[in-house]
Amino acid sequence: METATTGTAITTTTTETTKAAVTKKRKSVFTKVDQLKPGTGGHTLTVKVVSSKTVLQNGRLVLQHLRHTRIAECLVGDETRAIIFTARNDQVDMIKLGATVILHKAKIDMFKGSMRLAVDKWGRVEVTKDANFVVKEQNNLLLVEYELVVESIINCLNISSDPATFIQGAFPEILEKTKEDFFSNTIIILRECADIIHERIKDIPCITCPQKPEGSMFVMVKLNLSLLEDIDDDVEFYMKLSKEESVIVLTGVAVGMKNWPRVTFAIDPPSLEDGLGRIKAFYQRHMLRRNKDFISNQFNAC
């Protein structure tokens, strides 16, 4: 009897321990909207519904699999950002204006270059009590397409940058037949450009060059987001700079250095001067309001 009792106790203890371990393992880790990235899934988020628009009430009869399908595009978000959630069928009834919901095992789909949030059959939508935050609607991920740009850059970096085989085979002859003054002139131009970029960046407060480049054709610069009014990271800096000023820099995120853009200066000095002037103009346009007011007051005082 004692043996049987002991065996039962051990079994009970083991069962309770297993249940506790499973419960602990299944504890959800919540994600914020601004942490979402293309091609990811398994997210758990708490979001509020800002708006909901039905885009498909019943599928056309010619499409058998869509006959009873309902789809709504809902703007949801948290205190960090907003994003479009594609609600389907029963989810449409749950994602109502003003509701707070928990999205379990949510995934990111891409639609026309923008991220969309969705929950498929492997996840679920849970209506919960009202969350204590205000949705940051002005930071709508629907309006941001840079995630695909970052993904493309990363994918490009995964491809070998080595020259093609036939180029490697031609190198000895190319080097042999290239005149020495070509190399010396190239070095002179690079040295001049290194001086230009190191000095001119000092006139652009939002970026800092910690070290003058020596023996390279690019420089990593520190982006000071606290001096910019409407830019959240170096990727958004890259996107707006390229769109507004037609100046391209490499995002630090692509090389594992967030908010450290890479600026290449392997161009002729006049073009480099022009590009740095455009970056300065970009900064002046996006600098914090208090900085603009300070500069304006200084100018008026003069």
C-alpha positions in Angstrom: 0.0 0.0 0.0 2.8 2.4 0.8 4.4 1.7 -2.5 1.2 2.4 -4.4 0.6 5.6 -2.4 4.1 6.8 -3.1 3.7 6.0 -6.8 0.4 7.9 -6.9 2.0 10.9 -5.2 4.9 10.9 -7.6 2.5 10.7 -10.6 0.4 13.6 -9.2 3.5 15.7 -8.6 4.9 15.0 -12.0 1.5 15.9 -13.7 1.3 19.2 -11.8 4.9 20.1 -12.7 4.2 19.3 -16.3 1.1 21.5 -16.3 3.0 24.4 -14.7 5.8 24.0 -17.3 3.3 24.0 -20.2 1.4 27.1 -18.7 4.7 28.9 -18.4 5.8 28.0 -21.9 2.6 29.3 -23.4 2.7 32.7 -21.8 2.4 35.2 -24.6 5.0 37.8 -25.3 3.3 41.0 -26.6 4.6 43.0 -29.5 4.1 46.7 -30.3 3.0 47.8 -33.7 6.2 49.7 -34.4 8.1 46.4 -34.0 6.3 44.6 -36.8 8.4 43.7 -39.9 7.6 42.2 -43.3 7.5 38.4 -43.5 7.1 37.9 -39.8 4.4 36.0 -37.9 3.4 34.6 -34.5 2.8 38.1 -33.0 0.6 38.8 -30.1 -0.7 42.4 -30.0 -3.2 44.5 -28.0 -4.7 47.1 -30.3 -7.6 49.5 -30.5 -9.9 49.8 -33.5 -9.9 53.3 -35.0 -12.0 52.6 -38.1 -13.5 49.7 -40.0 -14.6 49.6 -43.7 -16.2 46.6 -45.3 -14.6 45.9 -48.7 -16.3 42.6 -49.4 -19.8 41.7 -48.1 -20.4 38.5 -50.1 -18.2 37.1 -52.7 -19.4 37.0 -56.3 -21.4 33.9 -57.2 -18.9 33.0 -60.0 -16.3 32.4 -57.3 -17.5 29.5 -55.3 -14.9 29.9 -52.5 -15.9 33.5 -52.0 -19.7 33.1 -51.8 -19.8 33.5 -48.0 -16.7 35.6 -47.5 -16.7 39.0 -45.7 -13.6 41.2 -45.6 -13.1 44.5 -43.8 -10.1 46.8 -43.7 -9.7 48.1 -40.2 -7.3 50.7 -38.9 -5.9 49.5 -35.6 -3.0 50.4 -33.5 -1.4 51.2 -30.1 0.6 54.0 -28.6 3.5 53.5 -31.0 1.9 53.2 -34.5 -1.2 52.3 -36.5 -1.6 49.6 -39.2 -4.4 48.2 -41.4 -5.8 44.9 -40.1 -7.6 42.7 -42.7 -10.6 41.2 -40.9 -12.3 38.1 -42.4 -15.7 36.6 -41.8 -16.4 36.3 -38.0 -13.5 38.7 -37.3 -15.4 41.5 -39.0 -18.0 41.3 -36.2 -15.3 41.5 -33.5 -13.2 44.3 -35.0 -15.7 47.2 -34.3 -15.0 50.9 -33.9 -13.6 51.6 -30.5 -13.1 48.0 -29.5 -9.9 46.8 -27.9 -8.7 43.3 -29.1 -5.9 41.0 -28.6 -4.5 39.4 -31.8 -3.0 36.0 -31.2 -0.5 34.6 -33.8 -0.9 37.6 -36.1 1.2 37.8 -39.2 2.3 40.5 -41.7 1.2 40.4 -45.3 2.4 42.8 -48.0 0.0 44.6 -50.2 1.2 47.0 -52.9 4.4 47.7 -50.9 2.8 48.3 -47.5 2.4 46.0 -44.5 -1.0 44.6 -43.5 -1.8 42.8 -40.3 -3.9 39.6 -40.4 -4.9 36.6 -38.3 -5.4 33.3 -40.2 -6.8 30.0 -39.1 -3.8 29.3 -36.9 -4.5 32.4 -34.7 -7.4 34.1 -33.1 -9.0 37.4 -32.3 -10.0 38.1 -28.7 -12.1 41.1 -27.5 -10.7 42.4 -24.2 -11.2 45.3 -21.8 -10.5 48.8 -23.0 -6.7 49.5 -23.1 -5.2 52.5 -21.5 -3.5 54.1 -24.5 -4.2 56.5 -27.4 -3.6 55.1 -30.9 -0.8 57.1 -32.7 -2.7 57.4 -36.0 -0.3 59.8 -37.6 2.3 57.1 -37.7 0.3 54.8 -40.0 2.4 51.9 -41.5 0.0 52.0 -44.5 1.9 55.1 -45.6 5.3 53.6 -45.2 6.9 51.4 -47.9 10.5 51.3 -46.6 10.2 47.9 -45.0 10.5 46.3 -48.5 13.5 48.5 -49.2 15.3 47.3 -46.1 14.4 43.7 -46.9 15.8 44.2 -50.4 19.0 45.7 -49.2 19.5 42.9 -46.7 18.8 40.3 -49.4 21.3 42.1 -51.7 23.9 41.9 -48.9 23.4 38.2 -48.7 24.7 37.9 -52.3 28.4 37.7 -52.8 29.9 41.1 -53.7 32.9 39.5 -55.3 33.5 40.3 -59.0 32.3 37.8 -61.6 34.8 35.1 -62.7 35.5 36.6 -66.1 36.2 40.0 -64.4 38.6 38.4 -62.0 40.4 36.8 -64.9 40.7 40.2 -66.6 42.1 41.9 -63.5 45.8 41.2 -64.1 45.8 42.7 -67.6 43.6 45.6 -66.5 46.0 46.5 -63.7 49.1 46.0 -65.9 47.8 48.3 -68.7 46.4 51.0 -66.4 48.7 54.0 -66.2 50.1 55.0 -62.8 48.6 58.5 -62.9 45.1 57.0 -62.9 45.7 55.5 -59.4 47.5 58.6 -58.1 44.7 60.9 -59.3 42.1 58.6 -57.8 43.8 58.7 -54.4 44.0 62.5 -54.6 40.3 62.8 -55.3 39.4 60.4 -52.5 41.6 62.4 -50.1 39.9 65.6 -51.1 36.4 64.1 -50.8 37.3 62.7 -47.3 38.3 66.3 -46.2 35.1 67.7 -47.7 32.7 65.2 -46.0 34.5 65.4 -42.7 34.2 69.3 -42.6 30.8 69.7 -44.3 29.0 67.3 -42.0 29.9 69.6 -39.1 27.3 72.0 -40.7 24.6 69.4 -40.4 23.7 69.0 -36.7 21.6 65.9 -37.0 24.5 63.8 -38.2 27.9 63.4 -36.7 31.1 62.0 -38.2 33.1 60.6 -35.2 36.2 59.8 -37.3 37.7 61.3 -40.5 37.8 58.5 -43.1 41.2 57.2 -44.0 41.7 54.6 -46.7 37.9 54.1 -47.3 35.3 55.4 -49.7 32.4 55.7 -47.2 31.8 56.9 -43.7 29.3 55.8 -41.0 27.6 58.8 -39.4 25.6 59.0 -36.2 22.0 60.1 -36.7 20.7 62.3 -33.9 16.9 61.7 -34.0 16.2 64.1 -31.1 16.9 67.0 -33.5 14.4 65.9 -36.1 10.7 66.6 -35.8 9.0 63.8 -37.8 11.6 61.0 -38.3 11.6 57.9 -36.1 14.7 56.0 -37.4 17.4 56.0 -40.0 15.2 54.0 -42.5 12.6 56.8 -42.4 15.4 59.3 -42.8 16.7 57.4 -45.8 13.2 57.2 -47.4 12.4 60.9 -47.0 15.8 62.1 -48.0 15.8 60.1 -51.2 12.2 61.3 -52.0 12.7 64.9 -51.2 16.3 65.5 -52.2 17.2 62.6 -54.5 20.1 61.8 -52.2 20.7 58.1 -51.4 22.5 56.8 -48.3 22.6 53.3 -47.0 20.5 52.6 -43.9 22.5 51.5 -40.8 19.8 48.8 -40.2 21.0 47.0 -43.3 24.4 46.5 -41.8 23.4 45.9 -38.2 24.0 49.5 -37.0 20.6 51.1 -36.4 20.6 55.0 -36.7 24.1 54.9 -38.3 23.6 55.7 -42.0 26.5 55.0 -44.3 27.5 57.9 -46.6 29.6 57.1 -49.7 31.9 59.8 -51.0 33.4 57.9 -54.0 32.2 60.6 -56.4 33.6 63.9 -57.8 34.0 66.7 -55.3 31.4 69.0 -56.9 28.7 66.3 -56.7 29.7 65.5 -53.1 29.4 69.2 -52.2 25.9 69.3 -53.8 24.8 66.2 -52.0 25.9 67.4 -48.6 24.2 70.7 -49.3 20.9 68.8 -50.0 21.3 66.9 -46.8 21.7 70.2 -44.9 18.6 71.6 -46.6 16.7 68.4 -45.6 17.8 68.9 -42.0 16.7 72.5 -41.9 13.3 71.5 -43.2 12.8 68.7 -40.7 14.5 70.1 -37.6 12.5 70.5 -34.4 10.3 73.6 -34.2 12.1 74.9 -31.1 15.4 74.9 -33.1 13.7 76.7 -36.0 12.4 79.4 -33.6 15.8 79.8 -32.0 17.5 80.3 -35.4 14.8 82.7 -36.4 15.3 84.7 -33.2 19.1 84.8 -33.7 18.6 86.0 -37.2 16.2 88.8 -36.2 18.5 89.9 -33.5 21.2 90.5 -36.0 
